Amino acid sequence: MMILRYFLPFIVLLLSRCESSLSGKVLVLPGEYSHWQNMRAIVEELVDRNHNVTVLVHTASPTVKRSQQERFEYMVFKVNMEQEDAQHLWQSFIAAWMSYDSTMFQKVSLYWNVLSGFMIYVKEVCYGILNEQLITLLKESHYDVIFYDPMMPCSDLLAETLGVPHVVSLRLTLAYYYERMCGQMPAPPSYVPAVASQAHLTDHMDFTERLENMLLYIAHTAIFRLQSMFMFDRHYTKIMGRPTTLCDTVGKADIWLIRSYWDFEYPRPFLPNFKFVGGLHCKPAKPLPKAMEEFVQSSGVDGIVVFSLGSMVKNLTKERANTIASALGQIPQKVLWRYSGEKPDTLTPNTRMYDWIPQNDLLGHPKTKAFITHGGTNGLYEAIYHGVPMVGLPLFVDQPDNMNHMRTKGAAVILDFNKMETKDLKEALTNVIYNQSYKENIMKLSRIHHDQPMKPLDQAVFWIEFVMRNKGAKHLRVEAHNLTWCQYHCLDVAAFLLSITALVMFIFVKTCSWIFLKCLRKTTTKNKKE
């Protein structure tokens, strides 16, 4: 008892010091919609591991519910834009992508208006987030790491201003540009397909496809450079007071958490500070609400189909909704459809509509036979995690490319959302449900996903903690960031070697010419003498 009395305080002190040494201060700058849902899983895990997490969000954020009581802290900064205006901006973005029946002039006008709106949005958020008072407050908080999504404008610039190590989280069409042009990720166009709006390229390309891929690389590079120049670079330069570009700041990230994995990606080279953590938000299925479970069980041996177009698409045209509902009514399965729009005229009793569904839990239900999806990364990974084959109705951004990966791997059928007829959707569902190859292929991907040395969420948190422990991870950052385009491709070396070769060839030719002329003169002189 005497030993315990003297040593107990010492043991408590050691344990408390150990606990405090493992905790850190994390500043999170979230994206919107599914991006925040994905980051939130990491935030929750960081809180579980005793870290102090602050989520920095602006007043116009349409999806980060900052008024809710959470285990982490929200810090809100004001921007000169209303929440309704930001929401309308994102809805206009969706409408621009889905305006299939518009004329070319109308599409150009719509895209221009959306782009102009985003330029205003970027400017307002940048000025709000780089407010002197906010920066002073953040500096006084002494954060160990900044965890951000580039969807939050100027999040990279804030990390640069604060001088804090930062980890970036992304998986979007823009990620392709960020990875290649800002992150220096190698992307040989001979077998790494570019992201295109009508995705059909894979890592197996013939000459014509490689030609197309190269042209896409050139076009995408030009578009990204111009977009960065007009939407970001001039604001960055003005704010920093020196020439600064988007890639200058994004490229300084210590760790890149890429929300995909080799169950989804085509094999390709990657860098030591790129970590693939796709599916980190996926979890084993939980029991469904009672009424929903009863509906699912009523499907009998036929099972159910889960249908969702994500959190951004809330309404469809009446014609599209009726086409879809009619097709769903012609299959024997029960259908759970996440849709908050007007009830279609062709809706049948086997289909129920919900404003929200527990998608992960439904996909993990043993009665689920197929998943109709727009191809968002979160839903796609939940389908891989639970082994559910898909019918893809990709709409915009990276969704066509995502679904093309799944089709290439034999786990999905893709339909053109704007052109499909009732019979097309019915045939696709019948094919995916009753053709066992789709189930076998998605189960293969599911096994690959689960067969990892560390769970994706654990890996994501590990690398954030790694950055905190080591005050950054610049030792994993390649020297390519400090090279010019000419130096990276060794064009200066090639020019030097070509110059040397040309000089040697010139000297050789001149020497041979001189020897030949000298010999010729001697022969001529000798002949004259004779």
Order of alpha helices (4+ residues) and beta strands (2+ residues): alpha-beta-alpha-beta-beta-alpha-alpha-alpha-beta-alpha-beta-alpha-alpha-alpha-alpha-beta-beta-alpha-beta-alpha-beta-beta-alpha-beta-alpha-beta-alpha-beta-alpha-alpha-alpha-alpha-alpha
